[in-house]
């Protein structure tokens, strides 16, 4: 699609070895000025790079702070090619009218499959048997090895990943109970519990799928572990801060837990090859993986497709579905019109002033779409193409204006 600003002049910066599928989608859409870096950048490095960047793509390591956003003179959109957005200062992005997208569903299946795999491995005590066999020791026995079927899986968090784990678990013969702070409709025969304590008391396998919020820091601790069944298994593929690892170590050593699988940690290395240390290393029946829950080739392709498509749709049509900053609007093309985006502070009188300014200059609005959140208002205006340049200049002077763009 032809845009008012030449696509060849739109600077796209993709960091952290984002999937090649994203690059292909940008290129197929006509964007040619694409710079790729395989690593994350420090704050200072990113500040030096960001000045003339219009579109930034990152994964989980690059921190997009307020300082970075202040230095980004032309930034339109940030794409987080991952599930989380903790690495972006969303308030600062909102204040500047910068649209932030992520991919909340694209690696759901990858994490869910690994969760089920970890449960099977721990129930069969595969970590111990694997180590013994590598050490040349033959241990062929059934003691403390169990089937998945008939056990109770307790899920803390029943969002995209938790509910997917639930479906896979039930197909393998597990009973599923779950707790979520929000009321969630159960899938299949899963049962919602009134509180997390009920889940911990019933579960043979506890799997955590929670966000990184203050109320969940050290949710698994000495007190909550005391509620668990003796010999229960704990899996955390959510956020590192959710688990008190020292308390988990004690629970393993005393037999309160019989196995643990962790993929996330309170403190993780900056890059591949860095030294990693954890108090659970070399303990019996423990699976430790380096934050790879969503790291499959399929997931990375899905994420690349999802986030790049969202950013292109925003730049060319004004769609903000999936945005974490600007209010979400889903739009279609308006024939024989030019489209202007107006992002403004959510204060009284802005829409009235927009309409008055245009009416006073006999500029007819062919289509108008408005949505607000507590901070930002987002107006999309389809204007007669012969009058759009005049309209653009008028809208730049509306009170509370954060950003104005002529899309096409």
N, C-alpha and C positions, 0 to 999 in steps of 0.2 A: 504494500500500500504506500502511496506517495504521502509524505509528511511535509509540513511547512518548513521544517528544519532538515537540511539534507542528511540522510542517514550516514553518508560517508564522513560527516563531521561529528557524529555522535561517538564519543570516546567510551569504550567498554573496557573495564578492568576486571579480570577474573583471577582470583587468588586461590591458593591451596589445592591446586590440581583438580579443579572442578571438571566433571565429566565432559568428554569431547562431544557428547550429544548436545550439550548446551551451546557450544560453539557452532555446531552445525545448524541449530535452529536460528541463532542470530544471523549467521551467514545466509541462510536460505531466505530470511526476511529482508536481506539487503544491507545489513550492518557489516561493514568491512574493517572498521578501525577497532580491532579487538586485541588487547594485550593480555597475555596469559602468564602467570607466575605459578610455579609449583609449590611454593612455600607460603606460610603466613607472614605478614609484615608486623613489625613492632609499631607502636603508636607513632613514634617519630618517623619511621620509614613511610608509613601510610600518609602522614601529614605532607611529606614531600611529594608523594605520588598523586594525591587526590585533587589538587587544585583545579585541573581542567577535565576531570572525569565526570561524565554524565550518568553512567550506570556502573555500579560496583557489585561484584559477586564475591561472596566469601563463604567459608564453611564455619566450623566452630571455634577455631583458634584465633582468628583475627578479631581484635577488639575495635569496634567502631564507637569511639567515645565522643563526648561533646567537643573536645578539642579537634578531633578529626573532622567532625561535621562543620565546625566553624571554619575550617580551612578549605572545605569543599565548596568552591564558589559556583560550580555548575551542576552539582549533584541533583539528579532527579529521582533516582530509585536505588534502593539497596536490596539485593537478593541474597537471602540466607539459604544456601544450598544444603539444608539440613532441617531437622525438626525444630530445634530451639532457636530463640532469638535473644538469649541472655547476653550475648556478646555485643549487642547493639544498644546504645542509649536511645530507647524508644521515645522518651519524653523529648529529648533534644531533636530527634528526627521529626516528631510531630510538630513541634514549635516551628520548625523550618519548612514544613510542608513536604518533607521527603517521604515518599512511599516506601514501605518496607514489606517485603514478601518473604514467606518461607515455604517449606514443603512438609506440612504436618502429617501427611498420610503416606508419603512415598516409600518410606522404608519400614512401614509397619509390619509387613509380612516377614522381613528379614529378622527383626528383633523377636517377633513371636516364635518363629521357627527355632531360633537359638535358645530361647527360654525353655521350650519343650525338650530340646536336645540336652540342655544342661540338667533338667529334672531327671531324665532317663539315666544320664551318666552318673549322677550323684546317687540315685537309688541303687544302681548296680555297683557302686564304689569303683568306677572305672579309673578315676585318677590314681588311686592306690595300686590297682592291678597294672595299670599302664607303667607306672614308675618301677614297680617290682620286676616286670618283664624286661624293661630296658636295662635294669640292673642285673639281669640274668637269673632272677628268682622266679620260680614257677609256683603260682598260687591259684590252683584250680579248686574253688570251693563256692558253696552257695550261701555261706554264713553272711548275714547282714546285707544280702542282695535281694532286691524286691522288684516286682513288676509295677508298672505305672497304673495299670487297671485297678479300679476299686479304691484308689487313694483319693484324698480330698485336697484339691488345689485351692489355696486361699489367695485371692488377688487384692492387693491394696492399690486402688486406682483402676477404674473401668472405662478408660477413655479409648482412644483409637487402638493402642497396642494391647491394653489389658483385655478388651473385649475380643480382639483377634486371638489372643492366647486362649481365652475361654472357649472359643469355637473349636480350635485345634485340640484342646485338652479333652473336651467332651467326646470328640470323635475317637479318642484313644481310650475311652472308658473311665476317665476321671470324673469325680464329683467336683463341682465348682461352686465356691462361695466367694462373695466379693463385697468390698465396701468402697464407696466413693463419696466424697463430700457433697457432690451433686447427685440428685436422683437420676439414675440411669436405668433404662428398660433392660432387663436381662435378656440375653440371647440364649436360645435353646432352653436347657433345664437349669441354667445357673441360678443361684439364689442370692438375692441382695440381703446383706446383714445391716442391722441398725447402727452398728459401730465397729471400729477396727478391732476392738478387743475380742469380739465374737469370732472374727476371722482368724485371729492368731490362736485362739483356743482350739479351734476345730481343725486347722490345716495340718496335713502331713508335709505339704510343700507350700512355702510362702513366697510369693513373687511380687516384687514391688514395681509399680508403674505410676509414679507420682511426679508432679512438677517440682521444680526447685523453688519452694516458697518457705518463708520463715517458720510456718507452723509445722513443716515436715522435717526440719533439720533434726537429725538424730531421733527420728521416729522409732527406729530400731535401736534400743538402748538396754541397759541392765533391767529396767522394770518391764519393758514390753517383752523382752526375751523370756522373762520369768513366766509369762502367760502362755508361752508356746508349749506344744506337746514335747515331751522328752524324745529326742531323736529326730525332731523336725528338720527339714531342709530349707535353707534360705537362699533366694536368688534375687540379686539386685542389678537390673539392667536399666535403671531409671536415672537417678542423680546420685553422685557420690556423697553429698552431704546428708542424705537420708539415713545413712547407717553410721553408728558409732563402732568403728572397726575394732577398737580395743575391747569393747563389750562383746562383740562377736567372737573374738579370739578366746575370751574366757569361756563363752558358751560352748565353743568347740572342745576346749580342753576338759570341760566338766561333763560333756556328753549331752548337754541341753540341746545342742544342735549336732546332727550327725554329718552334715555336709553343707558347704557354702559355695555359691558361684557369684563372682563379682565381675562386672565389666566396666564399672565406673568407680571413681575414687575421689576423696575430698581434695587431693592434690595430685595432678597428673603432669607428666613431663611435657615440655614445650614442643618437642619434635621427635620423630622417629630416631632411634639410636641412643637417646638420652637414658641415663640411669634411672631405674624405677625401684622404689623400695616400699614394702608393705608388710605389716606385722603378721599377715596371714601366709606369707611365703613359706613353703616347705612344711605346712601343716597337713595332716591327713584328710583326704577327701575334700580338697579345696580346688576349685577351678578359677583361675585368674586370667582374664583376657584383657587386652589393651584397648578398651573402648571401641570395639568393633561390632557392637550389636546390630547396627544398621549398615555395616560396611560389606555389602555384596555388590558385585558388578551390576546386577539387576536394579538394586536400590539406587545406585549412583546414576544410572541412566534415567530412571524414573524421576529422580530429584532434578537432574539436569533439564529434562523435558518440562517438568512442572513449573519450576521457578522462572526459567528463561521465557516460557510462553506467557506467564503472568506479566512479566516486565514489558515484553513487547506489546502485549494487548493494552497495557496502560499507556505506553508511549505513543501508540498509534490511534487508539480509540478512546482512551480515558477510563477504561475498566479498572476498578480498584477492588474487585472481588478477591478476598484473601489478604487484603492489606491489614497490617497491624498498627498503622498510624492514621492515615487518611480514611474517612468513612467509606464503606464499601458500596460501590455502585456498579451495576452490570448494564452495559449500554450496547446499542446496535448503531450501525452507521446511519447517518442522516444524509440522504441524497441532496445534491445541489445546495449544500450549506458548508460553512466553515465552522469548526468546533473549537471553542475556547474553554480552557480549564481555569477556574478561579478558586484558589485555596486561601482561606482567610481565618482570622481568629474568630471564635464563636462568640460574637458580641451582638447586641440588638441592633437592628436597622441595616445590616449589610445588604441583605437581599432587596430590601426596599430601595436602597441607594443605587444598587446595580440597575434595577428596572427603571428607576427614575432617570438616571443618567442616559441610558439607551433611548428611552422614550423621548426625552428632550431633544435628541438628535435624530429623531425619526428612524431609529434602527429597530427593525422588527425581529423579535425572537421567534425562531421557528421551532425550537425545542428547548426545554429547560429542565434540569434534573438537580435536585438538592438533597444532601444528606449531611448531618452533623454528628459529632460526638461532643464530649464535655469540653474539648479544647479547640477543635478545628471544624470549620465548615467547608464543604466541597460543593461547588456549583459548576455544572457543565452546561454551556450555552451553545446552541446551534444557531448561527447567525447567517443571514443572507450573505453569500460569498463576496458580493460587491462592497459590503460595508464592514467586513471583519477587521480590517486594519484600523479603522477609526474606532471601532468598538474595543479593540485590544488596548489602545492608548487610554480610552476613558476608564477602563476597568483597572488599570494600573494605579489609578489615583483614588480608588474607593477605600474608605477607612478600614483599617484592620487587615488590609491585603498582605498576604504572606508570599504568594507566588502566583503568577499568571502566565499561561502558555497557550499559544496557538498551535493546535495539533495538526489540523489539515484544513 
